[in-house]
């Protein structure tokens, strides 16, 4: 999959920043980090308190980026039999 094809105005992928992981532009905060906070039950307001330089749109962009990334992945369950 071509990760560069995933274009989001708030997300950047640069091999010199965080080993090329997708980050919020102008930061070293990875998409993964934000998603883990959300998955852990943090509210957007809590994340913004931890990272006051972020905006709600940055967090929404991280979620949208992850959704687009997953939409391009091939399912490992394709063809699996149901039990």
HTML snippet that shows the backbone in 3Dmol.js (N, CA, C, O; Angstrom):
<script src="https://3Dmol.org/build/3Dmol-min.js"></script>
<div id="view" style="width:600px;height:400px;position:relative"></div>
<script>
const pdb = `
ATOM      1  N   UNK A   1       0.840  -1.180   0.000  1.00  0.00           N
ATOM      2  CA  UNK A   1       0.000   0.000   0.000  1.00  0.00           C
ATOM      3  C   UNK A   1       0.885   1.242   0.000  1.00  0.00           C
ATOM      4  O   UNK A   1       1.934   1.273   0.644  1.00  0.00           O
ATOM      5  N   UNK A   2       0.454   2.244  -0.718  1.00  0.00           N
ATOM      6  CA  UNK A   2       1.193   3.499  -0.798  1.00  0.00           C
ATOM      7  C   UNK A   2       0.673   4.465   0.261  1.00  0.00           C
ATOM      8  O   UNK A   2      -0.376   5.082   0.077  1.00  0.00           O
ATOM      9  N   UNK A   3       1.408   4.598   1.378  1.00  0.00           N
ATOM     10  CA  UNK A   3       0.959   5.477   2.463  1.00  0.00           C
ATOM     11  C   UNK A   3       0.938   6.931   2.022  1.00  0.00           C
ATOM     12  O   UNK A   3       0.182   7.730   2.574  1.00  0.00           O
ATOM     13  N   UNK A   4       1.748   7.287   1.045  1.00  0.00           N
ATOM     14  CA  UNK A   4       1.746   8.675   0.577  1.00  0.00           C
ATOM     15  C   UNK A   4       0.436   9.025  -0.113  1.00  0.00           C
ATOM     16  O   UNK A   4       0.097  10.203  -0.229  1.00  0.00           O
ATOM     17  N   UNK A   5      -0.310   8.017  -0.575  1.00  0.00           N
ATOM     18  CA  UNK A   5      -1.592   8.270  -1.225  1.00  0.00           C
ATOM     19  C   UNK A   5      -2.635   8.741  -0.215  1.00  0.00           C
ATOM     20  O   UNK A   5      -3.656   9.311  -0.600  1.00  0.00           O
ATOM     21  N   UNK A   6      -2.387   8.510   1.065  1.00  0.00           N
ATOM     22  CA  UNK A   6      -3.305   8.955   2.104  1.00  0.00           C
ATOM     23  C   UNK A   6      -2.977  10.404   2.435  1.00  0.00           C
ATOM     24  O   UNK A   6      -2.076  10.682   3.226  1.00  0.00           O
ATOM     25  N   UNK A   7      -3.710  11.316   1.828  1.00  0.00           N
ATOM     26  CA  UNK A   7      -3.422  12.740   1.988  1.00  0.00           C
ATOM     27  C   UNK A   7      -4.425  13.341   2.966  1.00  0.00           C
ATOM     28  O   UNK A   7      -5.636  13.296   2.748  1.00  0.00           O
ATOM     29  N   UNK A   8      -3.904  13.895   4.030  1.00  0.00           N
ATOM     30  CA  UNK A   8      -4.710  14.581   5.029  1.00  0.00           C
ATOM     31  C   UNK A   8      -3.962  15.859   5.400  1.00  0.00           C
ATOM     32  O   UNK A   8      -2.754  15.841   5.640  1.00  0.00           O
ATOM     33  N   UNK A   9      -4.690  16.952   5.441  1.00  0.00           N
ATOM     34  CA  UNK A   9      -4.027  18.242   5.652  1.00  0.00           C
ATOM     35  C   UNK A   9      -3.375  18.374   7.021  1.00  0.00           C
ATOM     36  O   UNK A   9      -2.467  19.189   7.185  1.00  0.00           O
ATOM     37  N   UNK A  10      -3.811  17.597   8.008  1.00  0.00           N
ATOM     38  CA  UNK A  10      -3.243  17.703   9.353  1.00  0.00           C
ATOM     39  C   UNK A  10      -2.169  16.648   9.632  1.00  0.00           C
ATOM     40  O   UNK A  10      -1.526  16.684  10.681  1.00  0.00           O
ATOM     41  N   UNK A  11      -1.974  15.719   8.709  1.00  0.00           N
ATOM     42  CA  UNK A  11      -1.083  14.575   8.940  1.00  0.00           C
ATOM     43  C   UNK A  11       0.130  14.675   8.028  1.00  0.00           C
ATOM     44  O   UNK A  11       0.027  15.068   6.866  1.00  0.00           O
ATOM     45  N   UNK A  12       1.277  14.311   8.579  1.00  0.00           N
ATOM     46  CA  UNK A  12       2.486  14.279   7.758  1.00  0.00           C
ATOM     47  C   UNK A  12       3.250  12.992   8.020  1.00  0.00           C
ATOM     48  O   UNK A  12       3.270  12.473   9.137  1.00  0.00           O
ATOM     49  N   UNK A  13       3.871  12.495   6.974  1.00  0.00           N
ATOM     50  CA  UNK A  13       4.732  11.317   7.074  1.00  0.00           C
ATOM     51  C   UNK A  13       6.094  11.724   6.548  1.00  0.00           C
ATOM     52  O   UNK A  13       6.258  12.044   5.371  1.00  0.00           O
ATOM     53  N   UNK A  14       7.069  11.703   7.450  1.00  0.00           N
ATOM     54  CA  UNK A  14       8.423  12.131   7.112  1.00  0.00           C
ATOM     55  C   UNK A  14       9.384  11.146   7.768  1.00  0.00           C
ATOM     56  O   UNK A  14       9.347  10.965   8.986  1.00  0.00           O
ATOM     57  N   UNK A  15      10.240  10.511   6.979  1.00  0.00           N
ATOM     58  CA  UNK A  15      11.151   9.516   7.560  1.00  0.00           C
ATOM     59  C   UNK A  15      12.077  10.080   8.639  1.00  0.00           C
ATOM     60  O   UNK A  15      12.642   9.318   9.424  1.00  0.00           O
ATOM     61  N   UNK A  16      12.240  11.396   8.688  1.00  0.00           N
ATOM     62  CA  UNK A  16      13.097  12.022   9.694  1.00  0.00           C
ATOM     63  C   UNK A  16      12.359  12.365  10.989  1.00  0.00           C
ATOM     64  O   UNK A  16      12.974  12.826  11.950  1.00  0.00           O
ATOM     65  N   UNK A  17      11.040  12.141  11.014  1.00  0.00           N
ATOM     66  CA  UNK A  17      10.243  12.451  12.208  1.00  0.00           C
ATOM     67  C   UNK A  17       9.587  11.168  12.697  1.00  0.00           C
ATOM     68  O   UNK A  17       8.820  10.543  11.965  1.00  0.00           O
ATOM     69  N   UNK A  18       9.879  10.778  13.914  1.00  0.00           N
ATOM     70  CA  UNK A  18       9.274   9.600  14.557  1.00  0.00           C
ATOM     71  C   UNK A  18       9.368   8.352  13.671  1.00  0.00           C
ATOM     72  O   UNK A  18       8.421   7.571  13.576  1.00  0.00           O
ATOM     73  N   UNK A  19      10.528   8.180  13.024  1.00  0.00           N
ATOM     74  CA  UNK A  19      10.806   6.998  12.204  1.00  0.00           C
ATOM     75  C   UNK A  19       9.815   6.828  11.057  1.00  0.00           C
ATOM     76  O   UNK A  19       9.583   5.710  10.596  1.00  0.00           O
ATOM     77  N   UNK A  20       9.228   7.936  10.595  1.00  0.00           N
ATOM     78  CA  UNK A  20       8.319   7.883   9.463  1.00  0.00           C
ATOM     79  C   UNK A  20       6.883   7.538   9.810  1.00  0.00           C
ATOM     80  O   UNK A  20       6.057   7.352   8.916  1.00  0.00           O
ATOM     81  N   UNK A  21       6.573   7.450  11.103  1.00  0.00           N
ATOM     82  CA  UNK A  21       5.182   7.207  11.487  1.00  0.00           C
ATOM     83  C   UNK A  21       4.358   8.453  11.178  1.00  0.00           C
ATOM     84  O   UNK A  21       4.882   9.565  11.235  1.00  0.00           O
ATOM     85  N   UNK A  22       3.083   8.286  10.853  1.00  0.00           N
ATOM     86  CA  UNK A  22       2.234   9.455  10.627  1.00  0.00           C
ATOM     87  C   UNK A  22       2.090  10.273  11.910  1.00  0.00           C
ATOM     88  O   UNK A  22       1.790   9.737  12.977  1.00  0.00           O
ATOM     89  N   UNK A  23       2.312  11.581  11.782  1.00  0.00           N
ATOM     90  CA  UNK A  23       2.219  12.494  12.926  1.00  0.00           C
ATOM     91  C   UNK A  23       1.321  13.671  12.563  1.00  0.00           C
ATOM     92  O   UNK A  23       1.049  13.925  11.390  1.00  0.00           O
ATOM     93  N   UNK A  24       0.866  14.384  13.594  1.00  0.00           N
ATOM     94  CA  UNK A  24       0.181  15.650  13.368  1.00  0.00           C
ATOM     95  C   UNK A  24       1.237  16.638  12.875  1.00  0.00           C
ATOM     96  O   UNK A  24       2.295  16.779  13.487  1.00  0.00           O
ATOM     97  N   UNK A  25       0.949  17.314  11.776  1.00  0.00           N
ATOM     98  CA  UNK A  25       1.926  18.237  11.187  1.00  0.00           C
ATOM     99  C   UNK A  25       2.448  19.225  12.221  1.00  0.00           C
ATOM    100  O   UNK A  25       1.700  19.774  13.029  1.00  0.00           O
ATOM    101  N   UNK A  26       3.754  19.427  12.163  1.00  0.00           N
ATOM    102  CA  UNK A  26       4.394  20.389  13.048  1.00  0.00           C
ATOM    103  C   UNK A  26       4.620  19.870  14.457  1.00  0.00           C
ATOM    104  O   UNK A  26       5.040  20.621  15.337  1.00  0.00           O
ATOM    105  N   UNK A  27       4.342  18.577  14.681  1.00  0.00           N
ATOM    106  CA  UNK A  27       4.543  17.988  16.001  1.00  0.00           C
ATOM    107  C   UNK A  27       5.269  16.652  15.858  1.00  0.00           C
ATOM    108  O   UNK A  27       5.573  16.205  14.752  1.00  0.00           O
ATOM    109  N   UNK A  28       5.535  16.037  16.986  1.00  0.00           N
ATOM    110  CA  UNK A  28       6.053  14.674  17.021  1.00  0.00           C
ATOM    111  C   UNK A  28       4.997  13.751  17.643  1.00  0.00           C
ATOM    112  O   UNK A  28       5.321  12.673  18.143  1.00  0.00           O
ATOM    113  N   UNK A  29       3.755  14.180  17.606  1.00  0.00           N
ATOM    114  CA  UNK A  29       2.658  13.396  18.166  1.00  0.00           C
ATOM    115  C   UNK A  29       2.104  12.495  17.072  1.00  0.00           C
ATOM    116  O   UNK A  29       1.576  12.970  16.066  1.00  0.00           O
ATOM    117  N   UNK A  30       2.232  11.192  17.282  1.00  0.00           N
ATOM    118  CA  UNK A  30       1.826  10.245  16.253  1.00  0.00           C
ATOM    119  C   UNK A  30       0.313  10.024  16.264  1.00  0.00           C
ATOM    120  O   UNK A  30      -0.367  10.200  17.275  1.00  0.00           O
ATOM    121  N   UNK A  31      -0.172   9.635  15.102  1.00  0.00           N
ATOM    122  CA  UNK A  31      -1.571   9.221  14.970  1.00  0.00           C
ATOM    123  C   UNK A  31      -1.838   8.079  15.937  1.00  0.00           C
ATOM    124  O   UNK A  31      -2.871   8.050  16.606  1.00  0.00           O
ATOM    125  N   UNK A  32      -0.910   7.144  16.007  1.00  0.00           N
ATOM    126  CA  UNK A  32      -1.061   5.998  16.911  1.00  0.00           C
ATOM    127  C   UNK A  32      -1.256   6.451  18.357  1.00  0.00           C
ATOM    128  O   UNK A  32      -2.122   5.931  19.060  1.00  0.00           O
ATOM    129  N   UNK A  33      -0.458   7.409  18.795  1.00  0.00           N
ATOM    130  CA  UNK A  33      -0.540   7.902  20.174  1.00  0.00           C
ATOM    131  C   UNK A  33      -1.934   8.461  20.469  1.00  0.00           C
ATOM    132  O   UNK A  33      -2.521   8.175  21.512  1.00  0.00           O
ATOM    133  N   UNK A  34      -2.452   9.262  19.532  1.00  0.00           N
ATOM    134  CA  UNK A  34      -3.782   9.841  19.735  1.00  0.00           C
ATOM    135  C   UNK A  34      -4.857   8.764  19.732  1.00  0.00           C
ATOM    136  O   UNK A  34      -5.785   8.817  20.538  1.00  0.00           O
ATOM    137  N   UNK A  35      -4.744   7.793  18.840  1.00  0.00           N
ATOM    138  CA  UNK A  35      -5.740   6.726  18.790  1.00  0.00           C
ATOM    139  C   UNK A  35      -5.708   5.878  20.055  1.00  0.00           C
ATOM    140  O   UNK A  35      -6.753   5.444  20.539  1.00  0.00           O
ATOM    141  N   UNK A  36      -4.524   5.644  20.588  1.00  0.00           N
ATOM    142  CA  UNK A  36      -4.432   4.874  21.831  1.00  0.00           C
ATOM    143  C   UNK A  36      -5.068   5.631  22.998  1.00  0.00           C
ATOM    144  O   UNK A  36      -5.704   5.025  23.860  1.00  0.00           O
ATOM    145  N   UNK A  37      -4.900   6.938  23.026  1.00  0.00           N
ATOM    146  CA  UNK A  37      -5.557   7.727  24.071  1.00  0.00           C
ATOM    147  C   UNK A  37      -7.072   7.630  23.941  1.00  0.00           C
ATOM    148  O   UNK A  37      -7.775   7.448  24.935  1.00  0.00           O
ATOM    149  N   UNK A  38      -7.573   7.752  22.714  1.00  0.00           N
ATOM    150  CA  UNK A  38      -9.012   7.627  22.495  1.00  0.00           C
ATOM    151  C   UNK A  38      -9.505   6.231  22.863  1.00  0.00           C
ATOM    152  O   UNK A  38     -10.537   6.082  23.518  1.00  0.00           O
ATOM    153  N   UNK A  39      -8.762   5.215  22.438  1.00  0.00           N
ATOM    154  CA  UNK A  39      -9.144   3.831  22.735  1.00  0.00           C
ATOM    155  C   UNK A  39      -9.101   3.548  24.230  1.00  0.00           C
ATOM    156  O   UNK A  39      -9.835   2.695  24.728  1.00  0.00           O
ATOM    157  N   UNK A  40      -8.246   4.260  24.939  1.00  0.00           N
ATOM    158  CA  UNK A  40      -8.142   4.099  26.386  1.00  0.00           C
ATOM    159  C   UNK A  40      -9.239   4.819  27.152  1.00  0.00           C
ATOM    160  O   UNK A  40      -9.297   4.757  28.380  1.00  0.00           O
ATOM    161  N   UNK A  41     -10.103   5.499  26.423  1.00  0.00           N
ATOM    162  CA  UNK A  41     -11.235   6.141  27.065  1.00  0.00           C
ATOM    163  C   UNK A  41     -11.094   7.629  27.298  1.00  0.00           C
ATOM    164  O   UNK A  41     -11.968   8.244  27.907  1.00  0.00           O
ATOM    165  N   UNK A  42     -10.000   8.222  26.820  1.00  0.00           N
ATOM    166  CA  UNK A  42      -9.844   9.667  27.005  1.00  0.00           C
ATOM    167  C   UNK A  42     -10.808  10.421  26.101  1.00  0.00           C
ATOM    168  O   UNK A  42     -11.050  10.024  24.961  1.00  0.00           O
ATOM    169  N   UNK A  43     -11.348  11.496  26.616  1.00  0.00           N
ATOM    170  CA  UNK A  43     -12.199  12.382  25.848  1.00  0.00           C
ATOM    171  C   UNK A  43     -11.302  13.358  25.087  1.00  0.00           C
ATOM    172  O   UNK A  43     -10.164  13.612  25.483  1.00  0.00           O
ATOM    173  N   UNK A  44     -11.824  13.891  24.006  1.00  0.00           N
ATOM    174  CA  UNK A  44     -11.048  14.849  23.220  1.00  0.00           C
ATOM    175  C   UNK A  44     -10.584  16.009  24.091  1.00  0.00           C
ATOM    176  O   UNK A  44      -9.453  16.475  23.956  1.00  0.00           O
ATOM    177  N   UNK A  45     -11.445  16.473  24.975  1.00  0.00           N
ATOM    178  CA  UNK A  45     -11.069  17.587  25.850  1.00  0.00           C
ATOM    179  C   UNK A  45      -9.863  17.234  26.722  1.00  0.00           C
ATOM    180  O   UNK A  45      -9.003  18.079  26.971  1.00  0.00           O
ATOM    181  N   UNK A  46      -9.803  15.990  27.182  1.00  0.00           N
ATOM    182  CA  UNK A  46      -8.659  15.549  28.006  1.00  0.00           C
ATOM    183  C   UNK A  46      -7.385  15.524  27.183  1.00  0.00           C
ATOM    184  O   UNK A  46      -6.327  15.938  27.658  1.00  0.00           O
ATOM    185  N   UNK A  47      -7.479  15.044  25.957  1.00  0.00           N
ATOM    186  CA  UNK A  47      -6.304  15.004  25.081  1.00  0.00           C
ATOM    187  C   UNK A  47      -5.820  16.423  24.810  1.00  0.00           C
ATOM    188  O   UNK A  47      -4.617  16.682  24.803  1.00  0.00           O
ATOM    189  N   UNK A  48      -6.753  17.333  24.588  1.00  0.00           N
ATOM    190  CA  UNK A  48      -6.372  18.722  24.333  1.00  0.00           C
ATOM    191  C   UNK A  48      -5.727  19.372  25.551  1.00  0.00           C
ATOM    192  O   UNK A  48      -4.865  20.238  25.407  1.00  0.00           O
ATOM    193  N   UNK A  49      -6.135  18.963  26.742  1.00  0.00           N
ATOM    194  CA  UNK A  49      -5.469  19.477  27.954  1.00  0.00           C
ATOM    195  C   UNK A  49      -4.035  18.953  28.019  1.00  0.00           C
ATOM    196  O   UNK A  49      -3.126  19.686  28.410  1.00  0.00           O
ATOM    197  N   UNK A  50      -3.825  17.688  27.638  1.00  0.00           N
ATOM    198  CA  UNK A  50      -2.475  17.111  27.625  1.00  0.00           C
ATOM    199  C   UNK A  50      -1.604  17.730  26.532  1.00  0.00           C
ATOM    200  O   UNK A  50      -0.389  17.850  26.690  1.00  0.00           O
ATOM    201  N   UNK A  51      -2.229  18.117  25.434  1.00  0.00           N
ATOM    202  CA  UNK A  51      -1.513  18.648  24.264  1.00  0.00           C
ATOM    203  C   UNK A  51      -2.204  19.928  23.807  1.00  0.00           C
ATOM    204  O   UNK A  51      -2.900  19.912  22.792  1.00  0.00           O
ATOM    205  N   UNK A  52      -2.031  21.034  24.526  1.00  0.00           N
ATOM    206  CA  UNK A  52      -2.785  22.261  24.255  1.00  0.00           C
ATOM    207  C   UNK A  52      -2.528  22.882  22.880  1.00  0.00           C
ATOM    208  O   UNK A  52      -3.309  23.717  22.425  1.00  0.00           O
ATOM    209  N   UNK A  53      -1.453  22.486  22.222  1.00  0.00           N
ATOM    210  CA  UNK A  53      -1.169  23.029  20.891  1.00  0.00           C
ATOM    211  C   UNK A  53      -1.960  22.304  19.799  1.00  0.00           C
ATOM    212  O   UNK A  53      -1.955  22.743  18.649  1.00  0.00           O
ATOM    213  N   UNK A  54      -2.643  21.197  20.140  1.00  0.00           N
ATOM    214  CA  UNK A  54      -3.484  20.491  19.177  1.00  0.00           C
ATOM    215  C   UNK A  54      -4.871  21.120  19.134  1.00  0.00           C
ATOM    216  O   UNK A  54      -5.270  21.853  20.038  1.00  0.00           O
ATOM    217  N   UNK A  55      -5.587  20.814  18.067  1.00  0.00           N
ATOM    218  CA  UNK A  55      -6.971  21.253  17.925  1.00  0.00           C
ATOM    219  C   UNK A  55      -7.855  20.018  17.806  1.00  0.00           C
ATOM    220  O   UNK A  55      -7.361  18.929  17.512  1.00  0.00           O
ATOM    221  N   UNK A  56      -9.155  20.177  18.031  1.00  0.00           N
ATOM    222  CA  UNK A  56     -10.045  19.035  17.799  1.00  0.00           C
ATOM    223  C   UNK A  56      -9.905  18.488  16.373  1.00  0.00           C
ATOM    224  O   UNK A  56      -9.981  17.277  16.163  1.00  0.00           O
ATOM    225  N   UNK A  57      -9.700  19.379  15.394  1.00  0.00           N
ATOM    226  CA  UNK A  57      -9.546  18.917  14.010  1.00  0.00           C
ATOM    227  C   UNK A  57      -8.324  18.025  13.834  1.00  0.00           C
ATOM    228  O   UNK A  57      -8.343  17.120  12.999  1.00  0.00           O
ATOM    229  N   UNK A  58      -7.264  18.257  14.600  1.00  0.00           N
ATOM    230  CA  UNK A  58      -6.093  17.375  14.548  1.00  0.00           C
ATOM    231  C   UNK A  58      -6.477  15.957  14.977  1.00  0.00           C
ATOM    232  O   UNK A  58      -6.057  14.977  14.361  1.00  0.00           O
ATOM    233  N   UNK A  59      -7.266  15.864  16.021  1.00  0.00           N
ATOM    234  CA  UNK A  59      -7.664  14.552  16.540  1.00  0.00           C
ATOM    235  C   UNK A  59      -8.606  13.864  15.559  1.00  0.00           C
ATOM    236  O   UNK A  59      -8.473  12.666  15.307  1.00  0.00           O
ATOM    237  N   UNK A  60      -9.557  14.614  15.004  1.00  0.00           N
ATOM    238  CA  UNK A  60     -10.452  14.037  14.000  1.00  0.00           C
ATOM    239  C   UNK A  60      -9.659  13.584  12.776  1.00  0.00           C
ATOM    240  O   UNK A  60      -9.967  12.550  12.184  1.00  0.00           O
ATOM    241  N   UNK A  61      -8.642  14.352  12.398  1.00  0.00           N
ATOM    242  CA  UNK A  61      -7.809  13.990  11.248  1.00  0.00           C
ATOM    243  C   UNK A  61      -7.056  12.694  11.511  1.00  0.00           C
ATOM    244  O   UNK A  61      -6.892  11.874  10.607  1.00  0.00           O
ATOM    245  N   UNK A  62      -6.598  12.508  12.742  1.00  0.00           N
ATOM    246  CA  UNK A  62      -5.905  11.256  13.081  1.00  0.00           C
ATOM    247  C   UNK A  62      -6.847  10.069  12.921  1.00  0.00           C
ATOM    248  O   UNK A  62      -6.456   9.034  12.381  1.00  0.00           O
ATOM    249  N   UNK A  63      -8.076  10.211  13.384  1.00  0.00           N
ATOM    250  CA  UNK A  63      -9.053   9.133  13.248  1.00  0.00           C
ATOM    251  C   UNK A  63      -9.390   8.893  11.779  1.00  0.00           C
ATOM    252  O   UNK A  63      -9.499   7.744  11.351  1.00  0.00           O
ATOM    253  N   UNK A  64      -9.555   9.955  11.010  1.00  0.00           N
ATOM    254  CA  UNK A  64      -9.868   9.816   9.585  1.00  0.00           C
ATOM    255  C   UNK A  64      -8.713   9.153   8.845  1.00  0.00           C
ATOM    256  O   UNK A  64      -8.932   8.305   7.980  1.00  0.00           O
ATOM    257  N   UNK A  65      -7.482   9.537   9.185  1.00  0.00           N
ATOM    258  CA  UNK A  65      -6.314   8.928   8.560  1.00  0.00           C
ATOM    259  C   UNK A  65      -6.295   7.427   8.832  1.00  0.00           C
ATOM    260  O   UNK A  65      -6.073   6.628   7.922  1.00  0.00           O
ATOM    261  N   UNK A  66      -6.527   7.052  10.077  1.00  0.00           N
ATOM    262  CA  UNK A  66      -6.525   5.630  10.436  1.00  0.00           C
ATOM    263  C   UNK A  66      -7.629   4.881   9.703  1.00  0.00           C
ATOM    264  O   UNK A  66      -7.411   3.758   9.247  1.00  0.00           O
ATOM    265  N   UNK A  67      -8.801   5.475   9.581  1.00  0.00           N
ATOM    266  CA  UNK A  67      -9.903   4.831   8.868  1.00  0.00           C
ATOM    267  C   UNK A  67      -9.549   4.645   7.392  1.00  0.00           C
ATOM    268  O   UNK A  67      -9.809   3.587   6.819  1.00  0.00           O
ATOM    269  N   UNK A  68      -8.959   5.665   6.783  1.00  0.00           N
ATOM    270  CA  UNK A  68      -8.557   5.545   5.380  1.00  0.00           C
ATOM    271  C   UNK A  68      -7.470   4.497   5.205  1.00  0.00           C
ATOM    272  O   UNK A  68      -7.478   3.742   4.232  1.00  0.00           O
ATOM    273  N   UNK A  69      -6.541   4.453   6.143  1.00  0.00           N
ATOM    274  CA  UNK A  69      -5.470   3.455   6.103  1.00  0.00           C
ATOM    275  C   UNK A  69      -6.067   2.045   6.153  1.00  0.00           C
ATOM    276  O   UNK A  69      -5.694   1.171   5.371  1.00  0.00           O
ATOM    277  N   UNK A  70      -6.999   1.842   7.089  1.00  0.00           N
ATOM    278  CA  UNK A  70      -7.623   0.528   7.230  1.00  0.00           C
ATOM    279  C   UNK A  70      -8.479   0.173   6.014  1.00  0.00           C
ATOM    280  O   UNK A  70      -8.574  -0.999   5.650  1.00  0.00           O
ATOM    281  N   UNK A  71      -9.086   1.145   5.398  1.00  0.00           N
ATOM    282  CA  UNK A  71      -9.910   0.890   4.218  1.00  0.00           C
ATOM    283  C   UNK A  71      -9.072   0.359   3.059  1.00  0.00           C
ATOM    284  O   UNK A  71      -9.593  -0.331   2.183  1.00  0.00           O
ATOM    285  N   UNK A  72      -7.780   0.676   3.050  1.00  0.00           N
ATOM    286  CA  UNK A  72      -6.890   0.220   1.984  1.00  0.00           C
ATOM    287  C   UNK A  72      -6.234  -1.123   2.296  1.00  0.00           C
ATOM    288  O   UNK A  72      -5.634  -1.744   1.418  1.00  0.00           O
ATOM    289  N   UNK A  73      -6.349  -1.568   3.540  1.00  0.00           N
ATOM    290  CA  UNK A  73      -5.761  -2.845   3.931  1.00  0.00           C
ATOM    291  C   UNK A  73      -6.599  -4.001   3.402  1.00  0.00           C
ATOM    292  O   UNK A  73      -7.823  -3.907   3.310  1.00  0.00           O
ATOM    293  N   UNK A  74      -5.928  -5.085   3.059  1.00  0.00           N
ATOM    294  CA  UNK A  74      -6.653  -6.293   2.705  1.00  0.00           C
ATOM    295  C   UNK A  74      -7.010  -7.013   3.988  1.00  0.00           C
ATOM    296  O   UNK A  74      -6.202  -7.103   4.912  1.00  0.00           O
ATOM    297  N   UNK A  75      -8.203  -7.511   4.033  1.00  0.00           N
ATOM    298  CA  UNK A  75      -8.666  -8.189   5.235  1.00  0.00           C
ATOM    299  C   UNK A  75      -7.969  -9.530   5.387  1.00  0.00           C
ATOM    300  O   UNK A  75      -7.894 -10.309   4.436  1.00  0.00           O
ATOM    301  N   UNK A  76      -7.453  -9.801   6.593  1.00  0.00           N
ATOM    302  CA  UNK A  76      -6.820 -11.094   6.834  1.00  0.00           C
ATOM    303  C   UNK A  76      -7.872 -12.172   7.056  1.00  0.00           C
ATOM    304  O   UNK A  76      -7.559 -13.361   7.105  1.00  0.00           O
ATOM    305  N   UNK A  77      -9.125 -11.742   7.188  1.00  0.00           N
ATOM    306  CA  UNK A  77     -10.204 -12.687   7.405  1.00  0.00           C
ATOM    307  C   UNK A  77     -10.932 -13.035   6.114  1.00  0.00           C
ATOM    308  O   UNK A  77     -11.867 -13.836   6.124  1.00  0.00           O
ATOM    309  N   UNK A  78     -10.511 -12.443   5.010  1.00  0.00           N
ATOM    310  CA  UNK A  78     -11.177 -12.735   3.734  1.00  0.00           C
ATOM    311  C   UNK A  78     -11.075 -14.213   3.428  1.00  0.00           C
ATOM    312  O   UNK A  78      -9.988 -14.790   3.438  1.00  0.00           O
ATOM    313  N   UNK A  79     -12.192 -14.804   3.164  1.00  0.00           N
ATOM    314  CA  UNK A  79     -12.213 -16.215   2.827  1.00  0.00           C
ATOM    315  C   UNK A  79     -12.214 -17.134   4.029  1.00  0.00           C
ATOM    316  O   UNK A  79     -12.299 -18.352   3.869  1.00  0.00           O
ATOM    317  N   UNK A  80     -12.120 -16.580   5.235  1.00  0.00           N
ATOM    318  CA  UNK A  80     -12.129 -17.408   6.441  1.00  0.00           C
ATOM    319  C   UNK A  80     -13.508 -18.012   6.620  1.00  0.00           C
ATOM    320  O   UNK A  80     -14.520 -17.365   6.352  1.00  0.00           O
ATOM    321  N   UNK A  81     -13.541 -19.232   7.068  1.00  0.00           N
ATOM    322  CA  UNK A  81     -14.820 -19.899   7.298  1.00  0.00           C
ATOM    323  C   UNK A  81     -15.416 -19.440   8.603  1.00  0.00           C
ATOM    324  O   UNK A  81     -14.708 -19.223   9.587  1.00  0.00           O
ATOM    325  N   UNK A  82     -16.740 -19.292   8.603  1.00  0.00           N
ATOM    326  CA  UNK A  82     -17.423 -18.946   9.842  1.00  0.00           C
ATOM    327  C   UNK A  82     -17.611 -20.200  10.685  1.00  0.00           C
ATOM    328  O   UNK A  82     -17.818 -21.295  10.161  1.00  0.00           O
ATOM    329  N   UNK A  83     -17.537 -20.024  11.966  1.00  0.00           N
ATOM    330  CA  UNK A  83     -17.706 -21.173  12.857  1.00  0.00           C
ATOM    331  C   UNK A  83     -19.021 -21.111  13.549  1.00  0.00           C
ATOM    332  O   UNK A  83     -19.344 -21.995  14.342  1.00  0.00           O
TER     333      UNK A  83
END
`;
const viewer = $3Dmol.createViewer("view");
viewer.addModel(pdb, "pdb");
viewer.setStyle({}, {cartoon: {color: "spectrum"}});
viewer.zoomTo();
viewer.render();
</script>
